Amino acid sequence: VYINDVWGISTAQHYCLNVIGDLHGFVATEDTEALDIADKRKLLLIPETDGDDNFFNGFAGPLLAEAMVFSVWHELEYGELSGNLPWLCTKFNGSQQELEAFLSEMASCEMYAGRIKRSGNRMLAMLKQSPKTAMGVIGVITNALAMFDPATRLGQNIQSSDFDIAKLKREPISIGICIPPDKITSHGTYAGLAQGQYV
């Protein structure tokens, strides 16, 4: 039995789960499944909507999905603990200069037939040509990642995983997710992202 309890509310031994940690194996071999998984995960963070929000969400969603894949590549390439949502939260919440440096790193990544590169370049161009629109897009991403701020207990405990999620395919395992009652509404997205790895 694995209890996914980043808040430490269970008396049982508990484990932490990086909700994009399962991308590592796919990114290591440049398997396009990583992009498909990231595209599904971004929908939990930035749902598709109608109306005015749809414009910003339409740019923010793909950028976040490609940033997830890039963060995992960055971790594999440089050994920095970066393939996680708290790291991305820091990058998108940084200063304008830090954000541009991060997007420039994405724009130099040749993986996936240049998809990540194009995403970084598109956002850099938007920052130059239409800064207000760009900041609206970045605002959608920072709002989506706010719960994963590395200063929070959740953000501190999901930068890596304590167990191998691939075990689910090899042996029967029971998994529970513990969330404090006062955080069920605000952090339900985390439960959805965690559950996305289990199925």
MDTraj code that builds the backbone (N, CA, C; nanometers):
import mdtraj as md
import numpy as np

residues = "VAL TYR ILE ASN ASP VAL TRP GLY ILE SER THR ALA GLN HIS TYR CYS LEU ASN VAL ILE GLY ASP LEU HIS GLY PHE VAL ALA THR GLU ASP THR GLU ALA LEU ASP ILE ALA ASP LYS ARG LYS LEU LEU LEU ILE PRO GLU THR ASP GLY ASP ASP ASN PHE PHE ASN GLY PHE ALA GLY PRO LEU LEU ALA GLU ALA MET VAL PHE SER VAL TRP HIS GLU LEU GLU TYR GLY GLU LEU SER GLY ASN LEU PRO TRP LEU CYS THR LYS PHE ASN GLY SER GLN GLN GLU LEU GLU ALA PHE LEU SER GLU MET ALA SER CYS GLU MET TYR ALA GLY ARG ILE LYS ARG SER GLY ASN ARG MET LEU ALA MET LEU LYS GLN SER PRO LYS THR ALA MET GLY VAL ILE GLY VAL ILE THR ASN ALA LEU ALA MET PHE ASP PRO ALA THR ARG LEU GLY GLN ASN ILE GLN SER SER ASP PHE ASP ILE ALA LYS LEU LYS ARG GLU PRO ILE SER ILE GLY ILE CYS ILE PRO PRO ASP LYS ILE THR SER HIS GLY THR TYR ALA GLY LEU ALA GLN GLY GLN TYR VAL".split()
xyz = np.array([
    [0.0845, -0.1181, 0.0000],
    [0.0000, 0.0000, 0.0000],
    [0.0886, 0.1240, 0.0000],
    [0.0601, 0.2141, -0.0919],
    [0.1315, 0.3414, -0.1001],
    [0.0331, 0.4540, -0.0692],
    [0.0650, 0.5326, 0.0292],
    [-0.0183, 0.6475, 0.0642],
    [0.0521, 0.7724, 0.0125],
    [-0.0086, 0.8372, -0.0853],
    [0.0452, 0.9616, -0.1406],
    [-0.0045, 1.0738, -0.0507],
    [0.0822, 1.1191, 0.0403],
    [0.0415, 1.2129, 0.1444],
    [0.1487, 1.3195, 0.1624],
    [0.1493, 1.4178, 0.0758],
    [0.2529, 1.5212, 0.0823],
    [0.2352, 1.6141, 0.2027],
    [0.1164, 1.6161, 0.2631],
    [0.0931, 1.7009, 0.3798],
    [0.1262, 1.6295, 0.5106],
    [0.1515, 1.4992, 0.5066],
    [0.1878, 1.4251, 0.6273],
    [0.0738, 1.4117, 0.7260],
    [-0.0499, 1.3954, 0.6787],
    [-0.1641, 1.3848, 0.7696],
    [-0.1973, 1.2408, 0.8068],
    [-0.1432, 1.1452, 0.7350],
    [-0.1696, 1.0038, 0.7622],
    [-0.0682, 0.9515, 0.8636],
    [-0.1120, 0.8572, 0.9463],
    [-0.0187, 0.7955, 1.0413],
    [0.0596, 0.6820, 0.9751],
    [0.0141, 0.6366, 0.8607],
    [0.0853, 0.5312, 0.7878],
    [0.2079, 0.5904, 0.7186],
    [0.3013, 0.5029, 0.6817],
    [0.4159, 0.5513, 0.6049],
    [0.3618, 0.6133, 0.4763],
    [0.4135, 0.7307, 0.4429],
    [0.3602, 0.7984, 0.3254],
    [0.4704, 0.8276, 0.2246],
    [0.4262, 0.8462, 0.1028],
    [0.5161, 0.8661, -0.0096],
    [0.4761, 0.9928, -0.0837],
    [0.5727, 1.0518, -0.1514],
    [0.5470, 1.1708, -0.2319],
    [0.5589, 1.1351, -0.3794],
    [0.4886, 1.2086, -0.4624],
    [0.4838, 1.1774, -0.6049],
    [0.5017, 1.3030, -0.6884],
    [0.6029, 1.3022, -0.7737],
    [0.6205, 1.4077, -0.8736],
    [0.5188, 1.3799, -0.9833],
    [0.4226, 1.4691, -1.0005],
    [0.3101, 1.4416, -1.0904],
    [0.3455, 1.4458, -1.2388],
    [0.4692, 1.4831, -1.2729],
    [0.5140, 1.4673, -1.4120],
    [0.6373, 1.3777, -1.4189],
    [0.6648, 1.3083, -1.3097],
    [0.7821, 1.2207, -1.3032],
    [0.7799, 1.1060, -1.4021],
    [0.6595, 1.0642, -1.4405],
    [0.6505, 0.9518, -1.5346],
    [0.6939, 0.9907, -1.6758],
    [0.7172, 1.1184, -1.7013],
    [0.7622, 1.1609, -1.8343],
    [0.9095, 1.1268, -1.8588],
    [0.9862, 1.1052, -1.7521],
    [1.1302, 1.0858, -1.7660],
    [1.1676, 0.9752, -1.8649],
    [1.1056, 0.8600, -1.8516],
    [1.1381, 0.7482, -1.9405],
    [1.1081, 0.7786, -2.0863],
    [1.0004, 0.8498, -2.1111],
    [0.9628, 0.8840, -2.2483],
    [1.0567, 0.9896, -2.3073],
    [1.0881, 1.0911, -2.2271],
    [1.1748, 1.1983, -2.2762],
    [1.3160, 1.1457, -2.3013],
    [1.3614, 1.0531, -2.2179],
    [1.4973, 0.9983, -2.2330],
    [1.5175, 0.9347, -2.3697],
    [1.4100, 0.8806, -2.4269],
    [1.4196, 0.8161, -2.5590],
    [1.3521, 0.8991, -2.6681],
    [1.3124, 1.0209, -2.6335],
    [1.2417, 1.1120, -2.7236],
    [1.1148, 1.0478, -2.7804],
    [1.0500, 0.9696, -2.6968],
    [0.9228, 0.9064, -2.7323],
    [0.8144, 1.0143, -2.7325],
    [0.7373, 1.0240, -2.8389],
    [0.6343, 1.1270, -2.8498],
    [0.5212, 1.1077, -2.7487],
    [0.5181, 0.9940, -2.6820],
    [0.4189, 0.9716, -2.5766],
    [0.4321, 1.0790, -2.4674],
    [0.5546, 1.1299, -2.4461],
    [0.5750, 1.2365, -2.3459],
    [0.4906, 1.3587, -2.3801],
    [0.4873, 1.3969, -2.5068],
    [0.4073, 1.5123, -2.5489],
    [0.2587, 1.4849, -2.5317],
    [0.2164, 1.3627, -2.5638],
    [0.0747, 1.3268, -2.5483],
    [0.0321, 1.3335, -2.4017],
    [0.1174, 1.2799, -2.3128],
    [0.0863, 1.2820, -2.1692],
    [0.0832, 1.4255, -2.1187],
    [0.1830, 1.5045, -2.1572],
    [0.1872, 1.6453, -2.1138],
    [0.0648, 1.7219, -2.1642],
    [0.0211, 1.6925, -2.2866],
    [-0.0990, 1.7578, -2.3404],
    [-0.2219, 1.7251, -2.2559],
    [-0.2315, 1.6012, -2.2075],
    [-0.3456, 1.5626, -2.1227],
    [-0.3352, 1.6281, -1.9853],
    [-0.2161, 1.6320, -1.9287],
    [-0.1967, 1.6911, -1.7958],
    [-0.2258, 1.8410, -1.7969],
    [-0.1891, 1.9079, -1.9035],
    [-0.2117, 2.0534, -1.9096],
    [-0.3602, 2.0858, -1.9067],
    [-0.4447, 1.9936, -1.9529],
    [-0.5889, 2.0183, -1.9511],
    [-0.6442, 2.0218, -1.8089],
    [-0.5781, 1.9517, -1.7167],
    [-0.6189, 1.9590, -1.5766],
    [-0.5779, 2.0934, -1.5155],
    [-0.4674, 2.1469, -1.5634],
    [-0.4166, 2.2730, -1.5101],
    [-0.4780, 2.3939, -1.5800],
    [-0.4970, 2.3830, -1.7117],
    [-0.5531, 2.4930, -1.7904],
    [-0.6633, 2.4347, -1.8796],
    [-0.7842, 2.4250, -1.8263],
    [-0.8932, 2.3658, -1.9050],
    [-0.9277, 2.4504, -2.0265],
    [-0.9757, 2.3848, -2.1292],
    [-1.0234, 2.4584, -2.2464],
    [-1.1537, 2.5269, -2.2091],
    [-1.1676, 2.6526, -2.2506],
    [-1.2867, 2.7302, -2.2155],
    [-1.3406, 2.8000, -2.3394],
    [-1.4576, 2.8575, -2.3239],
    [-1.5155, 2.9408, -2.4290],
    [-1.4972, 3.0867, -2.3888],
    [-1.5125, 3.1747, -2.4831],
    [-1.5094, 3.3173, -2.4526],
    [-1.3699, 3.3752, -2.4486],
    [-1.3572, 3.4855, -2.3742],
    [-1.2328, 3.5620, -2.3699],
    [-1.1155, 3.4807, -2.3169],
    [-1.1410, 3.3975, -2.2138],
    [-1.0325, 3.3181, -2.1557],
    [-0.9723, 3.2211, -2.2562],
    [-1.0505, 3.1789, -2.3523],
    [-1.0040, 3.0801, -2.4486],
    [-0.8826, 3.1300, -2.5273],
    [-0.8758, 3.2591, -2.5562],
    [-0.7628, 3.3133, -2.6310],
    [-0.6326, 3.2912, -2.5544],
    [-0.6296, 3.3340, -2.4274],
    [-0.5087, 3.3194, -2.3472],
    [-0.4799, 3.1729, -2.3176],
    [-0.5849, 3.0963, -2.2837],
    [-0.5669, 2.9544, -2.2551],
    [-0.5146, 2.8796, -2.3770],
    [-0.5563, 2.9244, -2.4962],
    [-0.5124, 2.8594, -2.6197],
    [-0.3629, 2.8702, -2.6430],
    [-0.3011, 2.9762, -2.5933],
    [-0.1554, 2.9897, -2.6011],
    [-0.0876, 2.9268, -2.4795],
    [-0.1497, 2.9458, -2.3614],
    [-0.0862, 2.9020, -2.2366],
    [-0.0791, 2.7500, -2.2253],
    [-0.1853, 2.6805, -2.2658],
    [-0.1885, 2.5347, -2.2522],
    [-0.0749, 2.4646, -2.3252],
    [-0.0609, 2.4883, -2.4557],
    [0.0495, 2.4233, -2.5277],
    [0.1875, 2.4637, -2.4745],
    [0.2033, 2.5908, -2.4371],
    [0.3322, 2.6343, -2.3826],
    [0.3637, 2.5585, -2.2545],
    [0.2646, 2.5424, -2.1665],
    [0.2873, 2.4694, -2.0419],
    [0.3194, 2.3221, -2.0690],
    [0.2483, 2.2597, -2.1625],
    [0.2754, 2.1189, -2.1946],
    [0.4186, 2.1022, -2.2450],
    [0.4601, 2.1900, -2.3338],
    [0.5960, 2.1793, -2.3883],
    [0.7005, 2.2150, -2.2827],
    [0.6657, 2.3059, -2.1905],
    [0.7570, 2.3395, -2.0808],
    [0.7731, 2.2205, -1.9863],
    [0.6666, 2.1426, -1.9653],
    [0.6777, 2.0211, -1.8825],
    [0.7803, 1.9258, -1.9429],
    [0.7669, 1.9012, -2.0718],
    [0.8587, 1.8094, -2.1395],
    [1.0008, 1.8666, -2.1354],
    [1.0131, 1.9965, -2.1588],
    [1.1451, 2.0595, -2.1546],
    [1.2074, 2.0475, -2.0162],
    [1.1282, 2.0665, -1.9107],
    [1.1824, 2.0597, -1.7744],
    [1.2404, 1.9217, -1.7450],
    [1.1749, 1.8185, -1.7961],
    [1.2256, 1.6818, -1.7770],
    [1.3537, 1.6628, -1.8577],
    [1.3553, 1.7119, -1.9811],
    [1.4777, 1.7042, -2.0623],
    [1.5924, 1.7763, -1.9915],
    [1.5635, 1.8928, -1.9351],
    [1.6647, 1.9724, -1.8642],
    [1.7229, 1.8913, -1.7478],
    [1.6369, 1.8225, -1.6748],
    [1.6833, 1.7402, -1.5624],
    [1.7720, 1.6264, -1.6113],
    [1.7293, 1.5599, -1.7174],
    [1.8086, 1.4489, -1.7719],
    [1.9420, 1.4981, -1.8281],
    [1.9414, 1.6156, -1.8868],
    [2.0607, 1.6703, -1.9511],
    [2.1618, 1.7252, -1.8499],
    [2.1111, 1.7951, -1.7464],
    [2.2003, 1.8676, -1.6562],
    [2.2051, 1.8130, -1.5133],
    [2.1180, 1.7185, -1.4816],
    [2.1182, 1.6602, -1.3479],
    [2.0559, 1.7488, -1.2411],
    [2.0017, 1.8624, -1.2808],
    [1.9338, 1.9522, -1.1869],
    [1.7936, 1.8979, -1.1614],
    [1.7439, 1.9108, -1.0386],
    [1.6100, 1.8630, -1.0056],
    [1.5081, 1.9606, -1.0648],
    [1.4829, 1.9468, -1.1951],
    [1.3992, 2.0448, -1.2658],
    [1.2748, 1.9849, -1.3292],
    [1.2657, 1.8557, -1.3416],
    [1.1522, 1.7942, -1.4097],
    [1.0310, 1.7825, -1.3195],
    [0.9802, 1.8980, -1.2741],
    [0.8667, 1.8976, -1.1827],
    [0.7937, 2.0322, -1.1910],
    [0.6716, 2.0351, -1.1429],
    [0.5910, 2.1565, -1.1515],
    [0.6388, 2.2689, -1.0590],
    [0.6936, 2.2410, -0.9395],
    [0.7475, 2.3522, -0.8596],
    [0.8607, 2.4272, -0.9311],
    [0.9467, 2.3555, -1.0039],
    [1.0541, 2.4215, -1.0794],
    [0.9943, 2.5116, -1.1880],
    [0.8930, 2.4604, -1.2573],
    [0.8276, 2.5422, -1.3601],
    [0.7574, 2.6624, -1.2984],
    [0.6986, 2.6452, -1.1816],
    [0.6346, 2.7568, -1.1116],
    [0.7367, 2.8680, -1.0879],
    [0.8558, 2.8311, -1.0460],
    [0.9624, 2.9289, -1.0224],
    [1.0017, 2.9995, -1.1520],
    [1.0135, 2.9242, -1.2597],
    [1.0546, 2.9829, -1.3880],
    [0.9511, 3.0818, -1.4407],
    [0.8239, 3.0452, -1.4351],
    [0.7203, 3.1342, -1.4885],
    [0.6896, 3.2515, -1.3962],
    [0.7263, 3.2402, -1.2673],
    [0.7033, 3.3489, -1.1726],
    [0.8256, 3.4369, -1.1528],
    [0.9316, 3.4100, -1.2248],
    [1.0540, 3.4883, -1.2107],
    [1.0406, 3.6260, -1.2743],
    [1.1492, 3.6992, -1.2698],
    [1.1507, 3.8317, -1.3324],
    [1.1382, 3.8162, -1.4843],
    [1.1142, 3.9260, -1.5526],
    [1.1054, 3.9244, -1.6992],
    [1.2345, 3.8684, -1.7592],
    [1.3474, 3.9082, -1.7033],
    [1.4766, 3.8619, -1.7533],
    [1.4918, 3.7109, -1.7330],
    [1.4496, 3.6612, -1.6157],
    [1.4576, 3.5168, -1.5885],
    [1.3638, 3.4392, -1.6801],
    [1.2443, 3.4946, -1.7025],
    [1.1484, 3.4296, -1.7914],
    [1.2039, 3.4218, -1.9337],
    [1.2604, 3.5314, -1.9812],
    [1.3174, 3.5312, -2.1163],
    [1.4347, 3.4335, -2.1268],
    [1.5141, 3.4219, -2.0213],
    [1.6257, 3.3259, -2.0220],
    [1.5728, 3.1830, -2.0301],
    [1.4668, 3.1549, -1.9557],
    [1.4056, 3.0220, -1.9594],
    [1.3491, 2.9918, -2.0983],
    [1.2764, 3.0880, -2.1555],
    [1.2188, 3.0684, -2.2889],
    [1.3291, 3.0540, -2.3942],
    [1.4390, 3.1233, -2.3754],
    [1.5533, 3.1102, -2.4670],
    [1.6137, 2.9709, -2.4589],
    [1.6172, 2.9148, -2.3373],
    [1.6640, 2.7764, -2.3222],
    [1.5716, 2.6813, -2.3982],
    [1.4408, 2.7031, -2.3845],
    [1.3456, 2.6207, -2.4596],
    [1.3693, 2.6362, -2.6097],
    [1.3966, 2.7603, -2.6525],
    [1.4143, 2.7903, -2.7950],
    [1.5421, 2.7297, -2.8510],
    [1.6298, 2.6812, -2.7643],
    [1.7518, 2.6169, -2.8130],
    [1.7428, 2.4646, -2.8081],
    [1.6290, 2.4126, -2.7639],
    [1.6095, 2.2673, -2.7523],
    [1.5579, 2.2113, -2.8851],
    [1.6332, 2.1203, -2.9432],
    [1.5991, 2.0653, -3.0753],
    [1.5110, 1.9403, -3.0683],
    [1.4809, 1.8930, -2.9486],
    [1.4044, 1.7679, -2.9358],
    [1.2661, 1.7782, -3.0001],
    [1.2102, 1.6627, -3.0269],
    [1.0746, 1.6508, -3.0800],
    [1.0542, 1.7347, -3.2057],
    [1.1445, 1.7187, -3.2982],
    [1.1362, 1.7839, -3.4298],
    [1.1173, 1.9353, -3.4176],
    [1.1776, 1.9928, -3.3153],
    [1.1737, 2.1379, -3.2988],
    [1.0482, 2.1921, -3.2336],
    [0.9595, 2.1057, -3.1838],
    [0.8329, 2.1540, -3.1254],
    [0.8581, 2.2422, -3.0031],
    [0.9511, 2.2003, -2.9159],
    [0.9808, 2.2789, -2.7960],
    [1.0483, 2.4098, -2.8358],
    [1.1369, 2.4021, -2.9331],
    [1.2059, 2.5215, -2.9843],
    [1.1052, 2.6234, -3.0376],
    [1.0106, 2.5774, -3.1176],
    [0.9095, 2.6679, -3.1743],
    [0.8252, 2.7326, -3.0650],
    [0.7937, 2.6554, -2.9627],
    [0.7137, 2.7080, -2.8525],
    [0.7878, 2.8201, -2.7796],
    [0.9157, 2.7983, -2.7508],
    [0.9967, 2.9015, -2.6858],
    [1.0088, 3.0253, -2.7722],
    [1.0361, 3.0054, -2.9016],
    [1.0494, 3.1194, -2.9940],
    [0.9193, 3.1974, -3.0086],
    [0.8071, 3.1251, -3.0143],
    [0.6764, 3.1904, -3.0284],
    [0.6488, 3.2822, -2.9085],
    [0.6811, 3.2339, -2.7880],
    [0.6556, 3.3146, -2.6693],
    [0.7527, 3.4304, -2.6590],
    [0.8779, 3.4093, -2.6964],
    [0.9747, 3.5199, -2.6970],
    [0.9308, 3.6296, -2.7939],
    [0.8823, 3.5892, -2.9114],
    [0.8341, 3.6868, -3.0098],
    [0.7129, 3.7628, -2.9561],
    [0.6239, 3.6916, -2.8881],
    [0.5057, 3.7574, -2.8318],
    [0.5460, 3.8580, -2.7241],
    [0.6460, 3.8243, -2.6434],
    [0.6929, 3.9174, -2.5398],
    [0.7451, 4.0468, -2.6009],
    [0.8074, 4.0369, -2.7184],
    [0.8620, 4.1556, -2.7849],
    [0.7545, 4.2342, -2.8600],
    [0.6677, 4.1623, -2.9314],
    [0.5718, 4.2276, -3.0191],
    [0.4427, 4.2693, -2.9489],
    [0.4038, 4.1935, -2.8494],
    [0.2775, 4.2222, -2.7804],
    [0.2914, 4.1865, -2.6322],
    [0.3666, 4.2667, -2.5562],
    [0.3958, 4.2320, -2.4171],
    [0.2722, 4.2130, -2.3288],
    [0.1679, 4.2918, -2.3510],
    [0.0471, 4.2762, -2.2681],
    [-0.0189, 4.1414, -2.2923],
    [-0.0264, 4.1012, -2.4185],
    [-0.0839, 3.9711, -2.4509],
    [0.0024, 3.8600, -2.3908],
    [0.1328, 3.8742, -2.4049],
    [0.2251, 3.7733, -2.3507],
    [0.2082, 3.7598, -2.2005],
    [0.1955, 3.8717, -2.1308],
    [0.1809, 3.8648, -1.9863],
    [0.0456, 3.8061, -1.9473],
    [-0.0560, 3.8219, -2.0321],
    [-0.1835, 3.7547, -2.0082],
    [-0.1690, 3.6044, -2.0168],
    [-0.0923, 3.5584, -2.1153],
    [-0.0661, 3.4140, -2.1317],
    [0.0139, 3.3624, -2.0128],
    [0.1196, 3.4341, -1.9761],
    [0.2025, 3.3930, -1.8622],
    [0.1194, 3.3935, -1.7336],
    [0.0275, 3.4896, -1.7211],
    [-0.0608, 3.4947, -1.6043],
    [-0.1455, 3.3701, -1.5899],
    [-0.1951, 3.3182, -1.7018],
    [-0.2730, 3.1936, -1.6978],
    [-0.1859, 3.0802, -1.6429],
    [-0.0616, 3.0731, -1.6885],
    [0.0285, 2.9659, -1.6438],
    [0.0645, 2.9833, -1.4967],
    [0.0960, 3.1057, -1.4541],
    [0.1326, 3.1249, -1.3130],
    [0.0149, 3.0933, -1.2212],
    [-0.1065, 3.1264, -1.2637],
    [-0.2243, 3.0903, -1.1832],
    [-0.2405, 2.9388, -1.1756],
    [-0.2182, 2.8712, -1.2870],
    [-0.2322, 2.7251, -1.2902],
    [-0.1286, 2.6561, -1.2027],
    [-0.0102, 2.7152, -1.1921],
    [0.0990, 2.6533, -1.1164],
    [0.1098, 2.7037, -0.9731],
    [0.0238, 2.7971, -0.9328],
    [0.0373, 2.8617, -0.8014],
    [0.0404, 2.7613, -0.6863],
    [-0.0404, 2.6577, -0.6916],
    [-0.0444, 2.5607, -0.5811],
    [0.0856, 2.4824, -0.5669],
    [0.1689, 2.4844, -0.6717],
    [0.2941, 2.4086, -0.6699],
    [0.4148, 2.4954, -0.6324],
    [0.3886, 2.6152, -0.5820],
    [0.4970, 2.7042, -0.5396],
    [0.5913, 2.6274, -0.4469],
    [0.7225, 2.6301, -0.4742],
    [0.8165, 2.5541, -0.3921],
    [0.8205, 2.5967, -0.2456],
    [0.7626, 2.7135, -0.2134],
    [0.7583, 2.7581, -0.0742],
    [0.6478, 2.6888, 0.0050],
    [0.5549, 2.6223, -0.0640],
    [0.4445, 2.5536, 0.0045],
    [0.4835, 2.4097, 0.0362],
    [0.4095, 2.3509, 0.1278],
    [0.4372, 2.2099, 0.1638],
    [0.4196, 2.1188, 0.0421],
    [0.3163, 2.1425, -0.0360],
    [0.2960, 2.0625, -0.1568],
    [0.4146, 2.0788, -0.2508],
    [0.4535, 2.2028, -0.2779],
    [0.5649, 2.2278, -0.3678],
    [0.6953, 2.1666, -0.3217],
    [0.7170, 2.1635, -0.1917],
    [0.8401, 2.1063, -0.1372],
    [0.8436, 1.9553, -0.1502],
    [0.7260, 1.8926, -0.1503],
    [0.7211, 1.7468, -0.1433],
    [0.6916, 1.6751, -0.2743],
    [0.6780, 1.7480, -0.3837],
    [0.6497, 1.6776, -0.5098],
    [0.7567, 1.7021, -0.6153],
    [0.8744, 1.7440, -0.5724],
    [0.9809, 1.7667, -0.6689],
    [1.0413, 1.6351, -0.7176],
    [1.0218, 1.5305, -0.6412],
    [1.0668, 1.3973, -0.6832],
    [0.9682, 1.2954, -0.6264],
    [0.9837, 1.1717, -0.6672],
    [0.8937, 1.0661, -0.6210],
    [0.9680, 0.9692, -0.5297],
    [0.8960, 0.9208, -0.4294],
    [0.9531, 0.8232, -0.3364],
    [0.9335, 0.6797, -0.3832],
    [0.8543, 0.6582, -0.4851],
    [0.8333, 0.5211, -0.5328],
    [0.8224, 0.5202, -0.6838],
    [0.8437, 0.4039, -0.7398],
    [0.8452, 0.3858, -0.8844],
    [0.7037, 0.3579, -0.9331],
    [0.6465, 0.4542, -1.0030],
    [0.5091, 0.4407, -1.0505],
    [0.4949, 0.3250, -1.1501],
    [0.6048, 0.2864, -1.2139],
    [0.6012, 0.1748, -1.3095],
    [0.5680, 0.0427, -1.2411],
    [0.5825, 0.0355, -1.1068],
    [0.5467, -0.0869, -1.0339],
    [0.4001, -0.1229, -1.0545],
    [0.3174, -0.0218, -1.0800],
    [0.1747, -0.0475, -1.1008],
    [0.1501, -0.1434, -1.2160],
    [0.2401, -0.1430, -1.3127],
    [0.2230, -0.2302, -1.4290],
    [0.2782, -0.3697, -1.4027],
    [0.3616, -0.3827, -1.2989],
    [0.4267, -0.5114, -1.2722],
    [0.3627, -0.5909, -1.1591],
    [0.2967, -0.5228, -1.0661],
    [0.2406, -0.5925, -0.9509],
    [0.1193, -0.5170, -0.8980],
    [0.0281, -0.5904, -0.8301],
    [-0.0895, -0.5219, -0.7746],
    [-0.0492, -0.4338, -0.6561],
    [-0.0936, -0.3100, -0.6597],
    [-0.0597, -0.2128, -0.5553],
    [-0.1846, -0.1316, -0.5233],
    [-0.2041, -0.1054, -0.3955],
    [-0.3117, -0.0149, -0.3528],
    [-0.2509, 0.1214, -0.3275],
    [-0.3165, 0.2257, -0.3756],
    [-0.2666, 0.3622, -0.3607],
    [-0.3778, 0.4500, -0.3050],
    [-0.3431, 0.5287, -0.2056],
    [-0.4362, 0.6261, -0.1505],
    [-0.3788, 0.7656, -0.1645],
    [-0.4645, 0.8641, -0.1820],
    [-0.4219, 1.0036, -0.1892],
    [-0.4841, 1.0769, -0.0719],
    [-0.4005, 1.1366, 0.0118],
    [-0.4493, 1.2128, 0.1279],
    [-0.4399, 1.3613, 0.0998],
    [-0.5518, 1.4291, 0.1148],
    [-0.5562, 1.5747, 0.1002],
    [-0.6347, 1.6296, 0.2186],
    [-0.5818, 1.7295, 0.2880],
    [-0.6570, 1.7881, 0.4006],
    [-0.7935, 1.8387, 0.3539],
    [-0.8960, 1.8266, 0.4387],
    [-1.0313, 1.8690, 0.3988],
    [-1.0382, 2.0132, 0.3487],
    [-0.9585, 2.1026, 0.4090],
    [-0.9650, 2.2428, 0.3674],
    [-0.8947, 2.2687, 0.2349],
    [-0.8303, 2.1651, 0.1773],
    [-0.7594, 2.1835, 0.0509],
    [-0.8215, 2.1023, -0.0644],
    [-0.9299, 2.0336, -0.0372],
    [-0.9901, 1.9490, -0.1414],
    [-1.0331, 2.0324, -0.2618],
    [-1.0964, 2.1449, -0.2386],
    [-1.1415, 2.2285, -0.3500],
    [-1.0246, 2.2947, -0.4204],
    [-0.9346, 2.3549, -0.3435],
    [-0.8248, 2.4297, -0.4048],
    [-0.7164, 2.3408, -0.4648],
    [-0.7017, 2.2168, -0.4154],
    [-0.5933, 2.1302, -0.4607],
    [-0.6429, 2.0022, -0.5280],
    [-0.7686, 2.0017, -0.5690],
    [-0.8223, 1.8845, -0.6391],
    [-0.7463, 1.8542, -0.7675],
    [-0.6914, 1.9591, -0.8283],
    [-0.6124, 1.9401, -0.9507],
    [-0.4930, 1.8507, -0.9243],
    [-0.4293, 1.8680, -0.8062],
    [-0.3154, 1.7828, -0.7717],
    [-0.3584, 1.6364, -0.7685],
    [-0.4736, 1.6083, -0.7067],
    [-0.5233, 1.4708, -0.7000],
    [-0.5471, 1.4158, -0.8410],
    [-0.6023, 1.4995, -0.9280],
    [-0.6245, 1.4567, -1.0669],
    [-0.4958, 1.4270, -1.1393],
    [-0.3933, 1.5111, -1.1183],
    [-0.2635, 1.4880, -1.1820],
    [-0.1986, 1.3603, -1.1289],
    [-0.2095, 1.3386, -0.9971],
    [-0.1532, 1.2166, -0.9380],
    [-0.2257, 1.0943, -0.9911],
    [-0.3586, 1.1008, -0.9939],
    [-0.4370, 0.9879, -1.0435],
    [-0.4065, 0.9589, -1.1907],
    [-0.3726, 1.0626, -1.2665],
    [-0.3384, 1.0441, -1.4072],
    [-0.2191, 0.9525, -1.4263],
    [-0.1303, 0.9455, -1.3287],
    [-0.0155, 0.8554, -1.3386],
    [-0.0524, 0.7144, -1.2996],
    [-0.1540, 0.7013, -1.2156],
    [-0.1906, 0.5680, -1.1653],
    [-0.2673, 0.4850, -1.2661],
    [-0.3367, 0.5499, -1.3583],
    [-0.4200, 0.4730, -1.4524],
    [-0.3537, 0.4600, -1.5875],
])
top = md.Topology()
chain = top.add_chain()
for i, resn in enumerate(residues, 1):
    res = top.add_residue(resn, chain, resSeq=i)
    for name in ("N", "CA", "C"):
        top.add_atom(name, md.element.get_by_symbol(name[0]), res)
traj = md.Trajectory(xyz[None], top)
